[in-house]
Structures are given as C-alpha cells and as structure tokens.
Amino acid sequence: MTKRAYNFNAGPAALPLEVLRQAQEEFVDFQGIGMSIMEISHRSKQYEQVNDEAQALIKELLGIKSGYEVLFLQGGASTQFAMIPMNFQKPGQAAGYVLTGSWADKAIKEAQGIGETYVAASGQASGFRRIPDLGEIEVRPDAAYVHITSNETIAGSQYAAYPDTGSVPLIGDLSSDILCRPVDVSKFALIYAGAQKNLGPSGVTVSIIRDDLLQNEAKHLPTMLRYGTHSKSKSLYNTPPVYSVYIMNLVLKWIKGNGGLEAMERINRDKTKLIYDAIDGSGGFYQGLVEADSRSLMNITFAIGSEELEKKFIQESEQQGFVGLKGHRDVGHMRASTYNAVPYESCKALAEFMNDFRQRNG
Ligand SMILES: *Cc1c(COP(=O)(O)O)cnc(C)c1O
C-alpha cells in the first residue's frame, strides 16, 4: 500500500484515490485500444465519448436541463477574467464587480484594462473577513453584467447564497467551490472554474454559459477568445487538454457515484465542522480569519497568537504527514483546503492534531 499524505493543498489539490487508481490502470492501454488516451486523435470516437460524457455529467450533477452549454477551455480561470469583458461588454457599458478578496481583485483589474468597471460591493473595509450582504450589491440596470467570486480561495470566505440580479447577467467565478454543493444555475448567465481545485488536474477550465449570451457576444475577437468558437465545435475547435478532461471525467463519475452534490455538501459540512470546531473550541488559541456566516466549505483560514507558534505548527504538522497548511503569502497564517476529494479522515486527523497542539502549547 502506498502511503498517502494528508493533502490540504490549495491548488492543484487532492484528487480522489479511486480516480488515480483507475487512471493508473488505464494509463498504457485505454479501453483495450493498445494506446493511452493521450496518444490518439481528439477526434477519435474514444476521446469524443470522454468529452461528451464529461459535459453531460456536469449538466446532470448541476441539474441543468436546457438553456446552457458546458465548454472546456484553456488558459485557466485567469483567461476567463479577460474573455468575459471582451465578449460581453459593449462600448460605454460598465460591468460590476463584487470585491471579496484577491481573486475578485484580479478579475476586476483585468477587466479595467478592457472596459469600464464599477465596484458593486466591497469587503475591503472589513479586511475581507466577510462576504457583503446580498442587499449591499449594487446592480445597475444598464450594467453589462455583475461578477462575483463564489469562494475566495485565499481569504477563506464563500457566499452562503447568491444575489438576484434580475435581467442583468450574473457571472460567477466558482473555481474553488464548483460541485461542492448544489447550485441554482438559473441565477447565473455564466459560471466558470479552473479545474485544479475541485474538478481535476490543471489544464482545463469549465465554462457554463447561458444560450442567450452566445447570441450577442462581441465580434472582432481572436478566434480562440470567442465563446462562440468553442460552443460551435463542442469544445473541439483545436486540440483540447485531453488528459485533463479525461481525469475530470473520472472525477465527475466519482462525485456521481458518491451521491452527487447533496452528498458532497453533507460530507463537506461534516469535514469542515471538525476543523471549525477545533478553532471555535480553542478558547481563542486559534482565531478564524473569516466571520462565521461567510466561512468557506473549501478553504479554512486561521491564525495562532504568535508567528513563532505558527512556524512550529507548520513544522510539526509536516512531520506528521500534513501537507499544504501554510497560508497564502498574501494573507499568511494557516489555510486548510478541504476540497471534495479530501477525505473525512484527513480532516479528522487535522482536528485531532490541532487539539493536541493547543494542549501542548496553549
Ligand atoms: C485558483 C483560482 C483562480 C485562478 O485559476 P487559474 O486556473 O490558475 O487561472 C481564479 N479564481 C479563483 C477563485 C481561484 O481559486
């Protein structure tokens, strides 16, 4: 038996062991064709099946019956930051951005170089300790769209519910929390997510786009940067990242086989409760960096009173097989990323380690 680490990496992140095992089994001979999936045409019937099935599974898991297309793109979520204003903003039209932390900030900065933007709400004054109340979000009736970051991977905050933007398209960056819980997709005109947190390996970015947005997108853009190009070709306009899509397909089947998004949410709540309880029950030894109603199911951020103890915590955790607990360099402190593929047992072990560390150092 291989010994697996307690992997709390923020991204790329843990993948389900069952998925890795199946990929290993099929690595040199995919479905008896005598070649790996990486060595055949992306227009072969074997690959087309992998591609189509992954798109269908995303729709099925999210309960999408019609009206949306699932696209597999490249360039990461960071390229979506640019493609969105390029495709959907008309001259003179402003786009609203809700500022919740580093990733929202990156999205708005990219958009500022392309068109007019406004800050629809901001958590900056609270040091990004909370997601703004939905009522605080300014939806200008003539806005091109309103953009939100569903889960701030670095700050450790997450929307508990999504705003209602009426006829103004709502666009969501769900890179770090897609498929962690059921989502009412009908609230959104576009959802996008880089795969490497909750969907699979890096290299593929999922975009779920409402049909009407495809109708009125801007012309005069490079072919690869038009959503229409990819929707017309079922995401096979050019060579896709075949191995990333293949692994994502297996991850999607794993989610389905484990009960779908309701089950994912239940398990994620159980997992994170173990760790949030260790913080809340520590008598102030551990301090959560986000207010309770904005806490994330995917990235748990916390501090310890002194820098010295934090260093010791990281060191000892590494000795005991925990990986990835050091906070992002922008925020510091600690972060435990508890994506779908992180087992309950890893979270239980972390909570136990935290309690033990507190008893020895508190
Ligand atoms: C990781 C992340 C991104 C950036 O994704 P890339 O695929 O590396 O470009 C964007 N938004 C959020 C919320 C993320 O967590």
The ligand as a MOL file (V3000), in Angstrom:
LIG
                    3D

  0  0  0     0  0            999 V3000
M  V30 BEGIN CTAB
M  V30 COUNTS 15 15 0 0 0
M  V30 BEGIN ATOM
M  V30 1 C -7.2350 29.4020 -8.4990 0
M  V30 2 C -8.2480 30.4430 -8.7790 0
M  V30 3 C -8.2260 31.2260 -9.9460 0
M  V30 4 C -7.0990 31.1430 -10.9580 0
M  V30 5 O -7.1570 29.9780 -11.6550 0
M  V30 6 P -6.1070 29.6450 -12.8360 0
M  V30 7 O -6.7600 28.4660 -13.4740 0
M  V30 8 O -4.8010 29.3560 -12.1980 0
M  V30 9 O -6.0370 30.8250 -13.7310 0
M  V30 10 C -9.2380 32.1400 -10.1360 0
M  V30 11 N -10.2350 32.2890 -9.2440 0
M  V30 12 C -10.2830 31.5490 -8.1210 0
M  V30 13 C -11.4100 31.7530 -7.1740 0
M  V30 14 C -9.2980 30.6050 -7.8540 0
M  V30 15 O -9.3490 29.8740 -6.7340 0
M  V30 END ATOM
M  V30 BEGIN BOND
M  V30 1 1 1 2
M  V30 2 1 2 3
M  V30 3 2 2 14
M  V30 4 1 3 4
M  V30 5 2 3 10
M  V30 6 1 4 5
M  V30 7 1 5 6
M  V30 8 2 6 7
M  V30 9 1 6 8
M  V30 10 1 6 9
M  V30 11 1 10 11
M  V30 12 2 11 12
M  V30 13 1 12 13
M  V30 14 1 12 14
M  V30 15 1 14 15
M  V30 END BOND
M  V30 END CTAB
M  END
